[in-house]
Amino acid sequence: MTPERRPKVLITGARGQIGSALQATAPGTWEIVPCGSDELDVTRGDAARAVMARERPTVVIHAAAYTDVDSAEREVERAEAVNAAGPANVAAAASEVGARMIYISTDFVFDGSLGRPYVPEDHARPLGVYGRTKLAGERAVLDRGGVSSLVVRTAWVYSAHGRNFVRTMLALMKTQSSVGVVSDQVGTPTWARPLAQALWSAAEQPELGGIVHWTDAGVASWYDFAVAVQEEALAGGLLTRAVPIHPLRTVEFPRPARRPPYSVLDKTTGWRALGGPAAHWRSNLRCMLESLPHA
């Protein structure tokens, strides 16, 4: 009697923050096929078809993305290739082998003008290239992947690895005499680990399709987030001294890409579907920092 074959999930962007967290939290019931850009160039449709035909996954979790919001304004073609054409290529190839697609998107598909948390049905109106290309990726996945395709929007993701706000702040606080951080942009910091666990819950619900939102609980400005990083890092021994943190208005800190001033996501349906409510962002920040080596 042959053993029952485990369902297989193919993860694109496997070396990124979310891809790494997915591998670290993977249930033993799944066979994992991690694909970085070397294993699967999502900008090439032929590459996507070849990998899907070889692996024949049950589910594809598409974590590959061009995430540098400012550089996207200069490298428009690259951002479009990765964030718009990439999901379209992968969704089409996944559909050919009967694989379900889960796509990770962003709060930056909204312009931040609504003044209340965004529900999945709210009209998307991105302010820059990053948000526009991610929205195009959403639409491609939902159009090409069928009714079981799922878009999971999240926000302000950080982890113990990779480039992110928390690691940047820790580096600056160790080396600078003060730090200036924008205080008039509000969203929700989200630790990659519980987000990955929510994505595994999504993978195990083949009937779940459409768009859901998932972030940690609570809201913060980038300034609030930075203050919390310093306080928790000092308490945990990651920093040996406190530095002044100055709140800045967006106009005082010009960047190539416009950011939504209020991009909090309403997670009511996402938490209900994926095992929430999530922990508060500050609690998750503390947990993540505890995993880092001390100063």
C-alpha positions in Angstrom: 0.0 0.0 0.0 1.6 3.3 -1.1 1.5 6.2 1.4 -0.9 9.0 0.6 0.7 11.9 -1.2 0.9 15.1 0.8 -0.6 18.2 -0.9 2.1 20.4 -2.4 2.5 24.2 -2.1 4.8 26.2 -4.3 6.0 29.4 -2.7 7.3 32.2 -5.0 9.5 34.9 -3.5 10.7 32.2 -1.1 13.7 34.2 0.2 11.8 37.3 1.1 10.3 38.1 4.5 6.9 36.4 3.9 8.4 33.5 1.9 10.9 32.8 4.7 8.1 33.0 7.3 6.0 30.6 5.3 8.7 28.1 5.3 9.4 28.5 9.0 5.7 28.0 9.9 4.8 25.3 7.4 2.6 22.6 8.7 4.0 19.1 8.3 0.9 18.1 6.3 2.3 20.0 3.3 5.1 19.4 0.9 6.9 22.6 0.3 8.5 23.8 -3.0 10.3 27.1 -2.2 11.2 29.1 -5.3 13.3 32.2 -5.3 14.0 34.3 -8.4 16.7 31.8 -9.4 14.3 28.9 -9.4 11.4 30.8 -10.9 11.6 34.1 -12.8 8.0 35.2 -12.5 8.4 37.8 -15.3 8.7 34.9 -17.8 5.6 33.1 -18.7 7.6 30.1 -20.1 9.5 29.7 -16.9 6.3 29.8 -14.9 4.7 27.1 -17.1 7.8 24.9 -17.0 8.0 25.0 -13.2 4.2 24.4 -12.7 4.3 21.5 -15.2 7.2 19.9 -13.4 6.0 20.4 -9.8 2.2 20.3 -10.3 1.4 22.0 -6.9 -2.0 21.9 -5.2 -1.6 25.6 -4.1 0.7 28.4 -5.2 1.4 31.2 -2.6 2.7 34.1 -4.6 4.9 36.1 -2.3 7.3 37.4 -5.0 7.1 41.1 -5.4 9.0 44.3 -6.1 8.5 46.1 -2.8 10.8 49.1 -2.9 8.1 51.8 -3.1 10.4 54.7 -4.0 12.5 52.8 -6.5 9.4 51.7 -8.3 8.8 55.3 -9.3 12.1 55.2 -11.2 12.1 51.5 -12.3 8.5 51.5 -13.6 9.1 48.7 -16.2 10.7 46.4 -13.6 8.0 47.0 -11.1 5.3 46.3 -13.8 7.2 43.1 -14.8 7.4 41.7 -11.3 4.2 43.0 -9.7 1.7 43.0 -12.7 3.0 40.6 -15.3 4.5 38.2 -12.7 1.3 37.3 -11.0 -0.5 37.0 -14.4 2.2 34.6 -15.6 2.1 32.5 -12.4 -1.8 32.5 -12.2 -2.1 31.4 -15.8 0.5 28.6 -15.3 -1.1 27.5 -12.1 -4.5 27.3 -13.7 -3.1 25.1 -16.4 -2.2 22.4 -13.8 -5.3 23.0 -11.6 -3.4 24.7 -8.8 -5.1 27.3 -6.6 -3.5 30.7 -6.3 -3.1 32.8 -3.2 -1.7 36.3 -3.9 -0.3 38.6 -1.2 -1.1 42.3 -1.9 -0.9 45.6 0.0 -2.7 48.4 1.7 -1.0 50.7 -0.9 -3.8 49.9 -3.4 -5.8 52.5 -1.5 -5.1 56.3 -1.5 -5.8 56.8 2.2 -8.4 59.4 1.8 -11.4 57.5 3.2 -10.9 58.3 6.9 -12.0 54.8 8.1 -10.5 51.3 7.8 -10.8 49.9 4.3 -13.0 46.9 3.6 -12.1 44.6 0.8 -15.0 45.9 -1.4 -13.8 49.6 -1.2 -12.7 51.2 -4.4 -8.9 50.9 -4.9 -7.1 54.0 -6.0 -3.4 53.7 -5.7 -1.1 56.8 -5.4 2.0 55.4 -7.0 3.6 52.8 -9.2 4.0 50.2 -6.4 0.3 50.3 -5.5 -0.8 50.4 -9.1 1.2 47.4 -10.2 0.2 45.4 -7.1 -3.5 46.2 -7.9 -2.9 45.0 -11.5 -1.5 41.8 -10.0 -4.6 41.3 -7.9 -6.8 41.7 -10.9 -4.7 39.3 -13.0 -4.9 36.6 -10.3 -8.6 36.9 -9.8 -9.3 37.0 -13.6 -7.0 34.1 -14.5 -7.0 31.9 -11.5 -10.7 31.2 -11.2 -13.2 31.5 -8.3 -10.9 29.7 -5.8 -8.1 32.3 -6.2 -7.5 34.4 -3.1 -6.0 37.9 -2.6 -4.7 38.6 0.9 -4.0 42.3 1.4 -1.7 43.1 4.3 0.4 46.1 5.4 3.7 47.4 6.9 5.3 43.9 7.0 8.5 43.3 9.0 10.5 40.3 10.3 13.8 39.4 11.8 15.3 39.1 8.3 15.5 41.3 5.2 15.0 45.0 4.7 12.2 46.5 6.8 11.3 49.4 9.0 12.2 47.7 12.3 15.7 46.6 11.3 16.3 50.1 9.7 15.3 51.8 12.9 17.4 49.6 15.1 20.5 50.3 12.9 19.8 54.1 13.0 19.2 54.1 16.7 22.6 52.4 17.3 24.5 54.8 15.1 22.7 58.2 15.0 22.3 60.8 17.7 18.6 61.3 16.7 16.1 59.9 14.3 13.3 61.7 12.4 10.2 59.7 11.5 7.0 60.6 9.7 4.0 61.0 12.1 1.1 61.8 9.7 0.9 58.4 7.9 -1.2 55.8 9.8 -1.5 52.1 9.2 -0.8 48.8 11.0 2.6 47.1 11.5 2.4 43.4 10.8 4.8 40.7 11.8 5.5 38.3 9.0 5.2 35.2 11.2 1.5 35.4 12.2 0.8 36.6 8.6 2.4 33.4 7.3 0.3 31.3 9.7 -2.8 33.0 8.4 -1.7 32.2 4.8 -1.4 28.6 5.8 -4.9 28.7 7.1 -6.0 30.1 3.7 -4.1 27.3 1.9 -6.1 24.7 3.8 -9.5 26.3 2.8 -9.9 25.6 -0.9 -13.4 27.1 -0.9 -12.1 30.5 0.2 -11.7 33.0 -2.7 -11.9 36.7 -3.5 -10.2 39.3 -1.4 -9.6 39.4 2.4 -7.5 41.7 4.6 -5.1 40.5 7.3 -2.8 42.6 9.5 -2.0 42.6 13.2 -4.5 44.4 15.4 -4.3 48.1 16.3 -3.1 51.2 14.4 0.0 53.4 14.5 1.9 56.1 12.7 5.4 55.4 11.6 6.5 57.7 14.5 4.5 55.6 17.0 6.1 52.5 15.5 9.6 53.9 15.8 9.0 54.9 19.4 7.7 51.4 20.2 10.8 49.8 18.5 13.1 51.8 20.7 11.2 51.2 23.9 10.9 47.5 23.3 14.6 47.2 22.1 15.8 49.0 25.2 13.8 46.8 27.5 15.1 43.7 25.7 18.7 44.7 25.7 19.0 45.2 21.9 19.8 48.9 22.4 22.0 50.3 25.1 20.9 54.0 24.9 17.9 56.0 23.9 18.0 58.6 21.2 15.5 61.4 20.5 12.9 60.5 17.9 11.5 63.6 16.1 8.0 63.5 14.5 8.0 64.8 11.0 5.2 65.8 8.6 5.2 64.1 5.2 6.0 67.4 3.6 9.2 67.6 5.7 10.4 64.2 4.5 9.9 64.2 0.7 10.1 60.9 -1.0 9.7 59.9 -4.7 6.5 58.0 -4.0 3.4 59.3 -2.4 2.1 57.3 0.5 -1.5 56.9 1.7 -2.1 59.0 4.9 -4.5 56.5 6.4 -4.3 52.9 5.1 -5.7 50.9 7.9 -7.4 47.7 6.7 -10.7 46.4 8.1 -9.9 42.8 8.9 -13.4 41.6 10.0 -13.9 39.1 7.3 -10.2 38.2 7.1 -9.9 37.4 10.8 -13.1 35.4 10.7 -11.8 33.3 7.8 -8.2 32.9 8.8 -8.3 32.4 12.5 -8.2 35.9 14.0 -8.4 38.2 15.7 -4.6 38.8 15.4 -2.5 39.9 18.3 -1.9 43.7 18.8 1.0 44.9 16.7 3.0 45.9 19.7 2.8 42.5 21.3 4.0 40.9 18.0 6.8 43.5 17.8 8.0 42.5 21.2 7.9 38.8 20.2 9.9 39.4 17.1 12.5 41.5 18.9 13.0 38.8 21.4 14.3 36.5 18.6 17.1 38.9 17.7 20.6 38.8 19.2 21.3 41.3 22.0 23.6 44.3 21.6 
